[in-house]
Amino acid sequence: MIQMKNLSLTMKITIWYTIFLVVITGSFLLVLSYTGNSKASGTARTKLLEAVSDARDEISRVGENYIIDSDLDFYEDGVYLSIYDDSGDMLEGRRPASLLSVFPALEDKKLHKLKADDGETWYVYDSLFDLDGTQIWIRGMVKDFAEGETISFMMKTAALAFPLLALIAAIGGYFIIRRSFSPVRELIRTADEISHDSDLSRRIDLDTSDETPRDEIYTLARAFNGMFDNLEESFEKEKRFTSDVSHELRTPLSVIISQSDYAMEDEEYREKALSIINKEARHMSGLVNMLLSLARSDAGTLKLNREKIDFSELCETVVQQQAPIAAASDITVKSEITPDITVFGDETMLIRIVLNLMDNAVKYGRQGGLITLSLKNADGYACCSVSDDGIGIKAEELDKIWERFYRSDVSRSREGTGLGLSIVEALVKAHGGSISAESEYGQGSRFTVRIPLYSAADDTEAENGEQK
Ligand code: ADP
């Protein structure tokens, strides 16, 4: 048996709307036939009552004789009339033959509903009235219009045409829906190909011309392409990252191996080799620590020991610490620090943030240049910026400097790992802050970090954290 859940969407929609169409039209026909019938019966009864009452005016009496006006038609407009005297004998009139066998006894003001011999339904109405002292009966008879041929013909035609129309609607609708869903089939095909060939570069062909309707399916296809753009980008980044990590670790490792080989062979060279090995091992250790911080930040397990920190003091300390290093490159460090700015953060990590930016400013600064560290209060944030007048960053590279292992061509000649800014960004975000960079190539750069200011609520948060 075909299960509903296994049917295609086109088939399901077709089935549902056909059922809906059948139910709606069927109910409509039922209501129409019911109201049509009762209205027709109502009309037949009114006509009958009117004809009987009008007939009274056409009968008069002269002596013993009844005079029936020649205007009175005993059959008119479907209504039969007959006149009876008080003993129930028919004086004059017409009666349909099919009714004779089921004729009821005369009964004043009584409307009978009868089934005639031929199966038709009839209404029979009697009225007794006084004509100059004698009683006269008038009996009217009319066929129920509801059973009339027009209505039953209409209903029969509808009953025949209806399944045919439902079939045409179902088949026509199926093809229209199928056509509308063709981009979805294209979408499924592309998704299948991507998963089968592992080719993330594939996209759905989107007709971007103005005639193409911008409907839900178009939007879905565009979202699908957008999703694959992002996936491909992250996948490429991940691939680059892994190859960069292995490359960055392999280089110092091979230096360590070759230097230890030389040291074992040549006693005189041993000391020099040891110092190279030491330097490379430290570089590796730094790299591994950075990667660990990044991995923790990715996993959301970067642990911050947050407390109230005097950020102004912290920045001042970093300036004093970096000034002699900068001076060695003939760079002056200037500080414009607003005092008593406090934040709620991890001291070691905050130092790492500022130190890293200062370190870059010295590394990529200009000999004889100037580095300015400024700290001010701005809209609930501690706003710390480090600017230099060094090599600057090309506009097209400004977005990429946050990527792991990214180093611009000009900076490759200097020491570094390409991980510093990625870590700074992760640490700033862990503090609920943000970081941005502005730069003019050849003129200098400015990095600005914004960290939320300390507030009394932070203490409550810290206490709650400790209690947990
Ligand atoms: P690293 O300094 O180890 O190369 P970073 O992540 O700290 O790695 O920086 C990434 C890149 O951003 C650097 O290689 C450099 O090209 C650029 N950059 C960072 N800071 C500056 C700066 N102050 N001036 C110019 N370029 C910079």
Residues whose N, C-alpha, C, O or C-beta is under 5 A from the ligand:
A	BS01	ADP	N360 A361 Y364 G392 I393 I401 Y406 R407 S408 S411 E415 G416 T417 G418 L419 G420 L421 S422 S445
